[in-house]
């Protein structure tokens, strides 16, 4: 389930990045974060399948729910990291302008 959630996030992010010119929003960075997480979960699934064999395809509902929460947590953490990068880079200068306006 974690793999599924992160792959969907990566695909959605990539489609949004591809459809428009959002270079100032650093959407490419967000795509790399999600595709990296997807690759990580894919490798994890391969090793888990090697260990469990046929049992891999019949997870318990509780395990699926835990994996879904973990996948959503990874997506949320990716968004937080992307927002921090966006605020530090400040491509439009809005944070700098807001700080200058306060002083």
N, C-alpha and C positions, 0 to 999 in steps of 0.2 A: 504494500500500500504506500510506503514511503517513496518507492521508485515511481509509482503511478502519479502521485501528487507532485513530485518535483519535475517529472517529465512534462506534465500538463502546464506547470508554471513556466518551464523553460520554453515550451512551444508557444504559449500565449505571449510571453515577453519577446520572443524572437519575431513573431508576426507583427507585433506593435512596432518593434524596432525597424523591421523591414519595410513596413507600409509608409512610414514617414521619416523625415529627416530630423531626428531627435538627438543629434550629437551633443547638443548643449545639456541635455538631461542625463547624459552618461548611461543610456539604456543598454549599450553594449556591455558595460560592466555588469549590469544586472543579469543579462543573458549569460555571461561567462560564469557568474556565481551559480545560477540555476543549472546550467549544463554541467558544471563541475560537481554539483551535488547529485545530479542524475547519474553521472558516471560512477561516483562513489557508491550510490545505492545499487547500481547495476552489478558492480564487482561484489558487493555484499550479498546480493541475491545469488550470484553464481556460486560463491563459497557456501552459502546456506543450502542451495540445491545439492551441491556435491556432498554435503553432510547428511541431509534428510532424505534425499531421493524423492520418492513418490509422496511422502508426507508433506513435502513443500507445497503441494497444490491443494491441501486441505487444512488451512489454518483454522484455529479456533476463533470464534467471533470476538472474544476478548483481545486476542493477539492482533486481529485486524483493526480493532478500535484503537489500540495502543499505537500501532503503526501509522494509522491515520493522524492521530494527534502529533506524533513525531514528525510526520511529513509536513503537516501544517506549521509546526514549530520551526522547521527548517526554512520553509517559505517565508515566515515572518522574520526570522533572523536574517535571511538574505535581504529582505526589504529594509531592515534596520541598518545593516552594513551599507547598503546602497545609499540610504538617506544620509548617513554620516559622511560617506565619500562625497556626496553631492553638496552637503553643507560646507565641507572643508574646501573643496575645489571652487565652489561658488561661481559657476560659469556666467551667470547673468549679473553678478555683483549685487544681488538683492540683500544678502546678509551684511555685506560691507556697508551698503547704503543705509540699512536699518541701524547698524551700530554707530555710524557717523551722525545720523539724525538724532540719536539719543544724547550724544555728547554735545 
